Amino acid sequence: MSVVTLYSRPGCHLCDVVRDAITALGAGSRFSLREVDIDSDDALLAAYLERIPVVEVDGEIVSELMLDDEAVRLALGLGAA
């Protein structure tokens, strides 16, 4: 099963939108969703603050700032929408 990691922070509206969209793709049945609060780590905050939400699939960044639905689907092997 693939792991989708969402780098986000509290109060980030775009992060909420991306989380909802990823969940709609089938989190739990097709992949596991792991959310990382970048505020919890200074290195993550420095690396991702200007880029969140950042989405990784199995350790590879596939989307930044806005959800690239096609890239996420392809990385998960779900095909185009």
N, C-alpha and C positions, 0 to 999 in steps of 0.2 A: 504494500500500500504506500502510495506517495505521501509526502509531508509537505503541506503548504504552510509557509511561515509568513505572517503579516507583521511587519514592523510598523508600529503606530505609537500614538501617545494619547492620553486622556484629553478630551475636548476637541479632537481633530475630526471635523465633520466629514472630510474626504475619507478618512480612515473608516468611519462608520458606514459610509456608502459602499466602500470596497469590501468590507467585512460581510455586509449583507449580500452583495453580489456573489462573493466566493461561497458563502453558505448555500446560496440558491443553486450552485453547481453540483451540490451533493456531498458536502462535508459530512464525514462520519460513515458514509457508505462507499464513496469512491476514493476518498483521501482523508487524512486527518489534518485539521487546522490548528496551527500553533500560533498564538499571538504573543508578540514580544513588545513590552512597553519600553521604548528607547530611553525614557526618563530614568530607568532603573540602572543605567550603565553609562558613564561619561563617554566612553569610546563609541558606543552605539549612538548616543546623542550627537556627538560630533560628526559621525559618519552619515547619519540618516536625517538629521533635522530638516534640511532643506529639500529632502527627497521624498518624505513620507506622503502617503503610504507606499511602502516598498513591499513587493510580493516576491517571495522565493518559492520555487518548486524543487524539492530535493536538493537544496543548497545552491541553486542557480537563480539569480535575479532575473525575473521575466517581466516585471512591470514596476514603474515608478510614477509617482504623482497622481496619475489617473489610472484606472484599471484598463489594462490592455487585455480585454476579454479573449481575443483570439490567441494571443501568446500564452495565456494561462491554460486555455483549453488544449492547445497543441502540446504544451509541456506535460499535461495530465493524460494525453492520449485520448481526449474526448472529441477531437475533430472540430470543425467550424460550426458555429451556431446556425 
